[in-house]
């Protein structure tokens, strides 16, 4: 658990504008449950998946912090596949929810999720190999 928290904190320090944008989009989409804002905002499920997918990368890299030399290739390969999955979610999810109200929020969540996934992958790759720039 300590490694996961450490990777998240390092990712926060590097990509804090993306994290704040993601949290803001999630909080704004929570307003969709208020009757006054419901006609203009997308549902929470349309915004949450691209923003929560990078947490999978952070958890994986934190759990495999400074992996033994013999396993670095296997762990890094799985880490790269998780990046591909996160990027696929960030690209496909807005396409799936293109007809919901407030599609601009969904597109913004996809863009933030895409960039946040790349940042989480970069930090996670350094944590797995224990080679820091």
SERO-824472 format. One record per atom (N, C-alpha, C): residue number from 1; residue in three letters; atom name; x, y negated, z. Coordinates in steps of 0.02 Angstrom, whole numbers, plus 50000, padded with zeros to 5 digits. Each point is the difference from the previous one (the first is absolute). Last residue first. Layout:
// SERO-824472
[NUM, 'ALA', 'CA', [X, Y, Z]]
...
END
This chain:
// SERO-824472
[133, 'UNK', 'N', [50717, 49499, 49334]]
[133, 'UNK', 'CA', [50033, 49946, 49963]]
[133, 'UNK', 'C', [50017, 49943, 50046]]
[132, 'UNK', 'N', [49981, 50268, 50066]]
[132, 'UNK', 'CA', [49964, 49936, 50001]]
[132, 'UNK', 'C', [50040, 49948, 49963]]
[131, 'UNK', 'N', [49964, 50278, 50040]]
[131, 'UNK', 'CA', [50047, 49954, 49967]]
[131, 'UNK', 'C', [49963, 49934, 49992]]
[130, 'UNK', 'N', [49910, 50219, 50076]]
[130, 'UNK', 'CA', [50037, 49964, 50053]]
[130, 'UNK', 'C', [50057, 49958, 49970]]
[129, 'UNK', 'N', [49817, 50139, 49896]]
[129, 'UNK', 'CA', [50071, 50014, 49987]]
[129, 'UNK', 'C', [50045, 49968, 50053]]
[128, 'UNK', 'N', [49766, 49971, 50020]]
[128, 'UNK', 'CA', [50011, 50071, 49991]]
[128, 'UNK', 'C', [50074, 50015, 49991]]
[127, 'UNK', 'N', [49930, 49774, 50014]]
[127, 'UNK', 'CA', [49995, 50034, 50065]]
[127, 'UNK', 'C', [50014, 50075, 49993]]
[126, 'UNK', 'N', [49994, 49863, 49806]]
[126, 'UNK', 'CA', [50059, 49984, 50040]]
[126, 'UNK', 'C', [49998, 50036, 50068]]
[125, 'UNK', 'N', [49814, 50021, 49862]]
[125, 'UNK', 'CA', [50057, 50034, 49969]]
[125, 'UNK', 'C', [50064, 49986, 50038]]
[124, 'UNK', 'N', [49803, 49888, 50067]]
[124, 'UNK', 'CA', [49999, 50071, 50017]]
[124, 'UNK', 'C', [50057, 50038, 49970]]
[123, 'UNK', 'N', [49969, 49774, 49941]]
[123, 'UNK', 'CA', [50022, 50005, 50071]]
[123, 'UNK', 'C', [50003, 50073, 50021]]
[122, 'UNK', 'N', [49915, 49963, 49786]]
[122, 'UNK', 'CA', [50069, 49977, 50003]]
[122, 'UNK', 'C', [50028, 50006, 50071]]
[121, 'UNK', 'N', [49770, 50047, 49961]]
[121, 'UNK', 'CA', [50043, 50051, 49971]]
[121, 'UNK', 'C', [50074, 49981, 50007]]
[120, 'UNK', 'N', [49839, 49844, 50065]]
[120, 'UNK', 'CA', [50003, 50054, 50049]]
[120, 'UNK', 'C', [50044, 50057, 49974]]
[119, 'UNK', 'N', [49959, 49819, 49854]]
[119, 'UNK', 'CA', [50041, 49978, 50057]]
[119, 'UNK', 'C', [50007, 50056, 50052]]
[118, 'UNK', 'N', [49858, 50040, 49817]]
[118, 'UNK', 'CA', [50069, 49996, 49977]]
[118, 'UNK', 'C', [50047, 49978, 50058]]
[117, 'UNK', 'N', [49769, 50002, 50042]]
[117, 'UNK', 'CA', [50025, 50068, 49991]]
[117, 'UNK', 'C', [50073, 50000, 49978]]
[116, 'UNK', 'N', [49887, 49796, 50015]]
[116, 'UNK', 'CA', [50015, 50025, 50067]]
[116, 'UNK', 'C', [50026, 50072, 49996]]
[115, 'UNK', 'N', [49924, 49897, 49801]]
[115, 'UNK', 'CA', [50063, 49970, 50023]]
[115, 'UNK', 'C', [50021, 50025, 50069]]
[114, 'UNK', 'N', [49793, 50076, 49914]]
[114, 'UNK', 'CA', [50053, 50019, 49954]]
[114, 'UNK', 'C', [50067, 49974, 50025]]
[113, 'UNK', 'N', [49803, 49934, 50113]]
[113, 'UNK', 'CA', [50018, 50070, 50014]]
[113, 'UNK', 'C', [50057, 50025, 49957]]
[112, 'UNK', 'N', [49912, 49786, 49958]]
[112, 'UNK', 'CA', [50036, 49999, 50064]]
[112, 'UNK', 'C', [50022, 50071, 50018]]
[111, 'UNK', 'N', [49865, 49980, 49810]]
[111, 'UNK', 'CA', [50066, 49967, 49988]]
[111, 'UNK', 'C', [50042, 50000, 50064]]
[110, 'UNK', 'N', [49778, 50082, 50013]]
[110, 'UNK', 'CA', [50041, 50044, 49959]]
[110, 'UNK', 'C', [50069, 49972, 49989]]
[109, 'UNK', 'N', [49842, 49867, 50111]]
[109, 'UNK', 'CA', [50021, 50056, 50043]]
[109, 'UNK', 'C', [50043, 50049, 49961]]
[108, 'UNK', 'N', [49903, 49824, 49880]]
[108, 'UNK', 'CA', [50052, 49974, 50045]]
[108, 'UNK', 'C', [50026, 50055, 50046]]
[107, 'UNK', 'N', [49818, 50052, 49863]]
[107, 'UNK', 'CA', [50060, 49992, 49960]]
[107, 'UNK', 'C', [50058, 49973, 50042]]
[106, 'UNK', 'N', [49792, 50015, 50103]]
[106, 'UNK', 'CA', [50023, 50068, 49986]]
[106, 'UNK', 'C', [50064, 49997, 49958]]
[105, 'UNK', 'N', [49888, 49799, 50045]]
[105, 'UNK', 'CA', [50031, 50026, 50061]]
[105, 'UNK', 'C', [50028, 50070, 49989]]
[104, 'UNK', 'N', [49878, 49903, 49825]]
[104, 'UNK', 'CA', [50063, 49964, 50009]]
[104, 'UNK', 'C', [50037, 50024, 50063]]
[103, 'UNK', 'N', [49778, 50070, 49943]]
[103, 'UNK', 'CA', [50052, 50041, 49970]]
[103, 'UNK', 'C', [50069, 49966, 50006]]
[102, 'UNK', 'N', [49755, 49965, 50090]]
[102, 'UNK', 'CA', [50065, 49976, 50026]]
[102, 'UNK', 'C', [50059, 50039, 49972]]
[101, 'UNK', 'N', [49785, 50136, 49980]]
[101, 'UNK', 'CA', [50001, 49927, 50009]]
[101, 'UNK', 'C', [50067, 49980, 50030]]
[100, 'UNK', 'N', [49995, 50219, 49848]]
[100, 'UNK', 'CA', [49973, 49977, 50065]]
[100, 'UNK', 'C', [50002, 49924, 50003]]
[99, 'UNK', 'N', [50085, 50147, 49819]]
[99, 'UNK', 'CA', [49932, 49973, 49993]]
[99, 'UNK', 'C', [49969, 49978, 50067]]
[98, 'UNK', 'N', [50222, 50104, 49969]]
[98, 'UNK', 'CA', [49999, 49940, 49959]]
[98, 'UNK', 'C', [49930, 49969, 49996]]
[97, 'UNK', 'N', [50117, 50200, 50120]]
[97, 'UNK', 'CA', [49953, 49953, 50030]]
[97, 'UNK', 'C', [49995, 49934, 49960]]
[96, 'UNK', 'N', [50143, 50175, 49923]]
[96, 'UNK', 'CA', [49941, 50037, 50023]]
[96, 'UNK', 'C', [49947, 49952, 50027]]
[95, 'UNK', 'N', [50208, 49912, 49940]]
[95, 'UNK', 'CA', [49963, 50020, 49941]]
[95, 'UNK', 'C', [49937, 50037, 50019]]
[94, 'UNK', 'N', [50152, 49936, 50170]]
[94, 'UNK', 'CA', [49962, 49943, 49974]]
[94, 'UNK', 'C', [49961, 50016, 49936]]
[93, 'UNK', 'N', [50136, 50176, 50089]]
[93, 'UNK', 'CA', [49945, 49981, 50045]]
[93, 'UNK', 'C', [49962, 49938, 49977]]
[92, 'UNK', 'N', [50202, 50087, 49891]]
[92, 'UNK', 'CA', [49937, 50032, 49981]]
[92, 'UNK', 'C', [49942, 49975, 50043]]
[91, 'UNK', 'N', [50226, 49922, 50039]]
[91, 'UNK', 'CA', [49980, 49984, 49932]]
[91, 'UNK', 'C', [49929, 50025, 49984]]
[90, 'UNK', 'N', [50104, 50043, 50212]]
[90, 'UNK', 'CA', [49997, 49927, 49992]]
[90, 'UNK', 'C', [49977, 49980, 49931]]
[89, 'UNK', 'N', [50037, 50230, 50047]]
[89, 'UNK', 'CA', [49942, 49975, 50037]]
[89, 'UNK', 'C', [49992, 49925, 49990]]
[88, 'UNK', 'N', [50191, 50096, 49910]]
[88, 'UNK', 'CA', [49941, 50023, 49963]]
[88, 'UNK', 'C', [49936, 49977, 50034]]
[87, 'UNK', 'N', [50203, 49961, 50108]]
[87, 'UNK', 'CA', [49993, 49955, 49943]]
[87, 'UNK', 'C', [49940, 50019, 49957]]
[86, 'UNK', 'N', [50054, 50140, 50182]]
[86, 'UNK', 'CA', [49978, 49934, 50024]]
[86, 'UNK', 'C', [49990, 49951, 49943]]
[85, 'UNK', 'N', [50089, 50214, 49948]]
[85, 'UNK', 'CA', [49930, 50005, 50023]]
[85, 'UNK', 'C', [49973, 49933, 50023]]
[84, 'UNK', 'N', [50228, 50013, 49943]]
[84, 'UNK', 'CA', [49959, 50007, 49940]]
[84, 'UNK', 'C', [49925, 50005, 50018]]
[83, 'UNK', 'N', [50153, 50000, 50178]]
[83, 'UNK', 'CA', [49998, 49934, 49968]]
[83, 'UNK', 'C', [49956, 50003, 49937]]
[82, 'UNK', 'N', [50043, 50202, 50106]]
[82, 'UNK', 'CA', [49953, 49960, 50039]]
[82, 'UNK', 'C', [49995, 49929, 49973]]
[81, 'UNK', 'N', [50160, 50140, 49906]]
[81, 'UNK', 'CA', [49933, 50022, 49979]]
[81, 'UNK', 'C', [49946, 49962, 50040]]
[80, 'UNK', 'N', [50224, 49963, 50059]]
[80, 'UNK', 'CA', [49986, 49971, 49934]]
[80, 'UNK', 'C', [49931, 50020, 49975]]
[79, 'UNK', 'N', [50075, 50097, 50199]]
[79, 'UNK', 'CA', [49990, 49928, 50012]]
[79, 'UNK', 'C', [49983, 49965, 49934]]
[78, 'UNK', 'N', [50066, 50225, 49994]]
[78, 'UNK', 'CA', [49932, 49994, 50026]]
[78, 'UNK', 'C', [49982, 49927, 50012]]
[77, 'UNK', 'N', [50219, 50040, 49936]]
[77, 'UNK', 'CA', [49955, 50018, 49945]]
[77, 'UNK', 'C', [49927, 49995, 50022]]
[76, 'UNK', 'N', [50167, 49970, 50162]]
[76, 'UNK', 'CA', [49996, 49942, 49955]]
[76, 'UNK', 'C', [49954, 50014, 49941]]
[75, 'UNK', 'N', [50045, 50176, 50149]]
[75, 'UNK', 'CA', [49960, 49949, 50034]]
[75, 'UNK', 'C', [49992, 49938, 49956]]
[74, 'UNK', 'N', [50139, 50172, 49921]]
[74, 'UNK', 'CA', [49931, 50024, 50004]]
[74, 'UNK', 'C', [49954, 49948, 50032]]
[73, 'UNK', 'N', [50233, 49953, 49989]]
[73, 'UNK', 'CA', [49970, 50003, 49933]]
[73, 'UNK', 'C', [49927, 50022, 50003]]
[72, 'UNK', 'N', [50129, 49998, 50201]]
[72, 'UNK', 'CA', [49985, 49932, 49976]]
[72, 'UNK', 'C', [49966, 50002, 49932]]
[71, 'UNK', 'N', [50091, 50185, 50148]]
[71, 'UNK', 'CA', [49928, 49992, 49985]]
[71, 'UNK', 'C', [49983, 49933, 49969]]
[70, 'UNK', 'N', [50224, 50068, 50072]]
[70, 'UNK', 'CA', [49975, 50053, 49957]]
[70, 'UNK', 'C', [49928, 49991, 49979]]
[69, 'UNK', 'N', [50111, 49848, 50157]]
[69, 'UNK', 'CA', [50024, 49995, 49932]]
[69, 'UNK', 'C', [49971, 50053, 49953]]
[68, 'UNK', 'N', [49858, 49919, 50213]]
[68, 'UNK', 'CA', [50064, 50033, 49991]]
[68, 'UNK', 'C', [50019, 50002, 49926]]
[67, 'UNK', 'N', [49844, 49801, 50086]]
[67, 'UNK', 'CA', [49995, 50072, 49987]]
[67, 'UNK', 'C', [50070, 50029, 49991]]
[66, 'UNK', 'N', [49897, 49772, 50078]]
[66, 'UNK', 'CA', [50069, 50027, 50001]]
[66, 'UNK', 'C', [50000, 50076, 49995]]
[65, 'UNK', 'N', [49762, 49931, 50031]]
[65, 'UNK', 'CA', [50054, 49951, 50008]]
[65, 'UNK', 'C', [50067, 50037, 50004]]
[64, 'UNK', 'N', [49757, 50071, 49963]]
[64, 'UNK', 'CA', [50060, 50031, 49973]]
[64, 'UNK', 'C', [50060, 49952, 50002]]
[63, 'UNK', 'N', [49784, 49936, 50078]]
[63, 'UNK', 'CA', [50005, 50068, 50027]]
[63, 'UNK', 'C', [50064, 50034, 49977]]
[62, 'UNK', 'N', [49947, 49785, 49917]]
[62, 'UNK', 'CA', [50016, 49996, 50071]]
[62, 'UNK', 'C', [50007, 50069, 50032]]
[61, 'UNK', 'N', [49932, 49982, 49774]]
[61, 'UNK', 'CA', [50071, 49981, 50007]]
[61, 'UNK', 'C', [50020, 49993, 50074]]
[60, 'UNK', 'N', [49774, 50053, 49950]]
[60, 'UNK', 'CA', [50044, 50052, 49974]]
[60, 'UNK', 'C', [50073, 49981, 50012]]
[59, 'UNK', 'N', [49834, 49841, 50056]]
[59, 'UNK', 'CA', [49999, 50056, 50046]]
[59, 'UNK', 'C', [50048, 50055, 49977]]
[58, 'UNK', 'N', [49971, 49815, 49859]]
[58, 'UNK', 'CA', [50034, 49979, 50061]]
[58, 'UNK', 'C', [50003, 50058, 50050]]
[57, 'UNK', 'N', [49877, 50030, 49801]]
[57, 'UNK', 'CA', [50072, 49996, 49986]]
[57, 'UNK', 'C', [50040, 49983, 50063]]
[56, 'UNK', 'N', [49767, 49996, 50016]]
[56, 'UNK', 'CA', [50022, 50068, 49991]]
[56, 'UNK', 'C', [50075, 50003, 49986]]
[55, 'UNK', 'N', [49889, 49794, 50009]]
[55, 'UNK', 'CA', [50014, 50025, 50067]]
[55, 'UNK', 'C', [50022, 50073, 49998]]
[54, 'UNK', 'N', [49924, 49882, 49803]]
[54, 'UNK', 'CA', [50072, 49994, 50017]]
[54, 'UNK', 'C', [50017, 50022, 50071]]
[53, 'UNK', 'N', [49767, 50002, 49924]]
[53, 'UNK', 'CA', [50042, 50052, 49971]]
[53, 'UNK', 'C', [50074, 49991, 50016]]
[52, 'UNK', 'N', [49816, 49846, 50055]]
[52, 'UNK', 'CA', [50019, 50048, 50051]]
[52, 'UNK', 'C', [50046, 50055, 49973]]
[51, 'UNK', 'N', [49907, 49826, 49862]]
[51, 'UNK', 'CA', [50038, 49966, 50053]]
[51, 'UNK', 'C', [50024, 50049, 50054]]
[50, 'UNK', 'N', [49862, 50066, 49810]]
[50, 'UNK', 'CA', [50066, 49977, 49976]]
[50, 'UNK', 'C', [50042, 49968, 50055]]
[49, 'UNK', 'N', [49780, 50079, 50064]]
[49, 'UNK', 'CA', [50045, 50053, 49977]]
[49, 'UNK', 'C', [50066, 49974, 49972]]
[48, 'UNK', 'N', [49812, 49852, 50078]]
[48, 'UNK', 'CA', [50044, 50031, 50050]]
[48, 'UNK', 'C', [50050, 50050, 49972]]
[47, 'UNK', 'N', [49819, 49871, 49883]]
[47, 'UNK', 'CA', [50060, 49961, 50014]]
[47, 'UNK', 'C', [50051, 50040, 50041]]
[46, 'UNK', 'N', [49781, 50082, 49939]]
[46, 'UNK', 'CA', [50029, 49978, 49936]]
[46, 'UNK', 'C', [50067, 49964, 50011]]
[45, 'UNK', 'N', [49863, 50076, 50182]]
[45, 'UNK', 'CA', [50033, 50056, 49968]]
[45, 'UNK', 'C', [50032, 49980, 49933]]
[44, 'UNK', 'N', [49867, 49843, 50127]]
[44, 'UNK', 'CA', [50065, 50013, 50030]]
[44, 'UNK', 'C', [50037, 50057, 49964]]
[43, 'UNK', 'N', [49823, 49851, 49861]]
[43, 'UNK', 'CA', [49998, 50043, 50059]]
[43, 'UNK', 'C', [50072, 50017, 50024]]
[42, 'UNK', 'N', [49957, 49765, 49874]]
[42, 'UNK', 'CA', [49999, 50072, 49984]]
[42, 'UNK', 'C', [49995, 50041, 50064]]
[41, 'UNK', 'N', [49895, 49746, 49970]]
[41, 'UNK', 'CA', [50061, 50036, 50017]]
[41, 'UNK', 'C', [49994, 50074, 49983]]
[40, 'UNK', 'N', [49820, 49829, 49975]]
[40, 'UNK', 'CA', [50059, 49977, 49963]]
[40, 'UNK', 'C', [50063, 50042, 50011]]
[39, 'UNK', 'N', [49770, 50027, 50103]]
[39, 'UNK', 'CA', [49993, 49998, 49927]]
[39, 'UNK', 'C', [50064, 49984, 49962]]
[38, 'UNK', 'N', [49991, 50011, 50249]]
[38, 'UNK', 'CA', [49994, 50063, 49964]]
[38, 'UNK', 'C', [49993, 49993, 49925]]
[37, 'UNK', 'N', [50014, 49834, 50193]]
[37, 'UNK', 'CA', [50052, 50005, 49950]]
[37, 'UNK', 'C', [49994, 50061, 49954]]
[36, 'UNK', 'N', [49841, 49951, 50178]]
[36, 'UNK', 'CA', [50010, 49936, 49966]]
[36, 'UNK', 'C', [50050, 50006, 49943]]
[35, 'UNK', 'N', [49950, 50184, 50151]]
[35, 'UNK', 'CA', [49949, 49988, 49950]]
[35, 'UNK', 'C', [50011, 49936, 49960]]
[34, 'UNK', 'N', [50197, 50153, 50101]]
[34, 'UNK', 'CA', [49957, 49947, 50026]]
[34, 'UNK', 'C', [49949, 49982, 49946]]
[33, 'UNK', 'N', [50170, 50156, 49957]]
[33, 'UNK', 'CA', [49948, 50031, 50041]]
[33, 'UNK', 'C', [49956, 49947, 50034]]
[32, 'UNK', 'N', [50193, 49947, 49869]]
[32, 'UNK', 'CA', [49947, 50024, 49955]]
[32, 'UNK', 'C', [49943, 50033, 50039]]
[31, 'UNK', 'N', [50209, 49919, 50095]]
[31, 'UNK', 'CA', [49944, 49953, 50000]]
[31, 'UNK', 'C', [49943, 50023, 49955]]
[30, 'UNK', 'N', [50209, 50114, 50008]]
[30, 'UNK', 'CA', [49957, 50018, 50057]]
[30, 'UNK', 'C', [49940, 49953, 50005]]
[29, 'UNK', 'N', [50171, 49958, 49843]]
[29, 'UNK', 'CA', [49952, 50050, 49976]]
[29, 'UNK', 'C', [49957, 50027, 50057]]
[28, 'UNK', 'N', [50171, 49846, 50051]]
[28, 'UNK', 'CA', [49948, 49967, 49959]]
[28, 'UNK', 'C', [49949, 50051, 49976]]
[27, 'UNK', 'N', [50185, 50081, 50117]]
[27, 'UNK', 'CA', [49956, 49963, 50045]]
[27, 'UNK', 'C', [49944, 49965, 49961]]
[26, 'UNK', 'N', [50167, 50114, 49878]]
[26, 'UNK', 'CA', [49959, 50048, 50038]]
[26, 'UNK', 'C', [49951, 49964, 50046]]
[25, 'UNK', 'N', [50155, 49869, 49881]]
[25, 'UNK', 'CA', [49950, 50029, 49954]]
[25, 'UNK', 'C', [49955, 50050, 50036]]
[24, 'UNK', 'N', [50180, 49909, 50123]]
[24, 'UNK', 'CA', [49950, 49949, 49985]]
[24, 'UNK', 'C', [49946, 50027, 49953]]
[23, 'UNK', 'N', [50185, 50135, 50045]]
[23, 'UNK', 'CA', [49958, 49995, 50060]]
[23, 'UNK', 'C', [49945, 49949, 49989]]
[22, 'UNK', 'N', [50159, 50019, 49829]]
[22, 'UNK', 'CA', [49959, 50061, 50006]]
[22, 'UNK', 'C', [49954, 49999, 50060]]
[21, 'UNK', 'N', [50154, 49824, 49973]]
[21, 'UNK', 'CA', [49949, 49997, 49947]]
[21, 'UNK', 'C', [49955, 50061, 50003]]
[20, 'UNK', 'N', [50184, 49996, 50145]]
[20, 'UNK', 'CA', [49949, 49951, 50021]]
[20, 'UNK', 'C', [49945, 49993, 49948]]
[19, 'UNK', 'N', [50182, 50137, 49946]]
[19, 'UNK', 'CA', [49963, 50030, 50055]]
[19, 'UNK', 'C', [49945, 49952, 50023]]
[18, 'UNK', 'N', [50148, 49922, 49837]]
[18, 'UNK', 'CA', [49956, 50052, 49972]]
[18, 'UNK', 'C', [49958, 50032, 50055]]
[17, 'UNK', 'N', [50165, 49842, 50062]]
[17, 'UNK', 'CA', [49944, 49967, 49964]]
[17, 'UNK', 'C', [49951, 50051, 49971]]
[16, 'UNK', 'N', [50197, 50083, 50116]]
[16, 'UNK', 'CA', [49946, 49973, 50042]]
[16, 'UNK', 'C', [49947, 49962, 49961]]
[15, 'UNK', 'N', [50210, 50149, 49952]]
[15, 'UNK', 'CA', [49941, 49988, 49958]]
[15, 'UNK', 'C', [49942, 49971, 50039]]
[14, 'UNK', 'N', [50215, 50044, 50104]]
[14, 'UNK', 'CA', [50019, 49985, 49930]]
[14, 'UNK', 'C', [49939, 49979, 49960]]
[13, 'UNK', 'N', [49979, 50062, 50231]]
[13, 'UNK', 'CA', [50048, 49945, 49996]]
[13, 'UNK', 'C', [50017, 49981, 49929]]
[12, 'UNK', 'N', [49860, 50188, 50040]]
[12, 'UNK', 'CA', [49966, 49938, 50018]]
[12, 'UNK', 'C', [50047, 49940, 49993]]
[11, 'UNK', 'N', [50090, 50214, 49973]]
[11, 'UNK', 'CA', [49959, 49982, 49942]]
[11, 'UNK', 'C', [49963, 49935, 50013]]
[10, 'UNK', 'N', [50118, 50089, 50178]]
[10, 'UNK', 'CA', [50047, 49976, 49950]]
[10, 'UNK', 'C', [49962, 49979, 49936]]
[9, 'UNK', 'N', [49874, 50096, 50171]]
[9, 'UNK', 'CA', [50024, 49935, 50021]]
[9, 'UNK', 'C', [50049, 49971, 49949]]
[8, 'UNK', 'N', [49920, 50220, 49967]]
[8, 'UNK', 'CA', [49946, 49951, 49989]]
[8, 'UNK', 'C', [50024, 49930, 50019]]
[7, 'UNK', 'N', [50146, 50179, 50040]]
[7, 'UNK', 'CA', [49994, 49987, 49927]]
[7, 'UNK', 'C', [49945, 49949, 49987]]
[6, 'UNK', 'N', [50024, 50070, 50222]]
[6, 'UNK', 'CA', [50058, 49961, 49979]]
[6, 'UNK', 'C', [49997, 49984, 49926]]
[5, 'UNK', 'N', [49836, 50141, 50093]]
[5, 'UNK', 'CA', [49991, 49931, 50023]]
[5, 'UNK', 'C', [50058, 49956, 49978]]
[4, 'UNK', 'N', [50016, 50228, 49956]]
[4, 'UNK', 'CA', [49945, 49972, 49961]]
[4, 'UNK', 'C', [49990, 49927, 50019]]
[3, 'UNK', 'N', [50157, 50125, 50123]]
[3, 'UNK', 'CA', [50024, 49986, 49932]]
[3, 'UNK', 'C', [49946, 49967, 49958]]
[2, 'UNK', 'N', [49945, 50076, 50218]]
[2, 'UNK', 'CA', [50044, 49942, 50004]]
[2, 'UNK', 'C', [50025, 49980, 49930]]
[1, 'UNK', 'N', [49871, 50196, 50033]]
[1, 'UNK', 'CA', [49959, 49940, 50000]]
[1, 'UNK', 'C', [50043, 49937, 50000]]
END
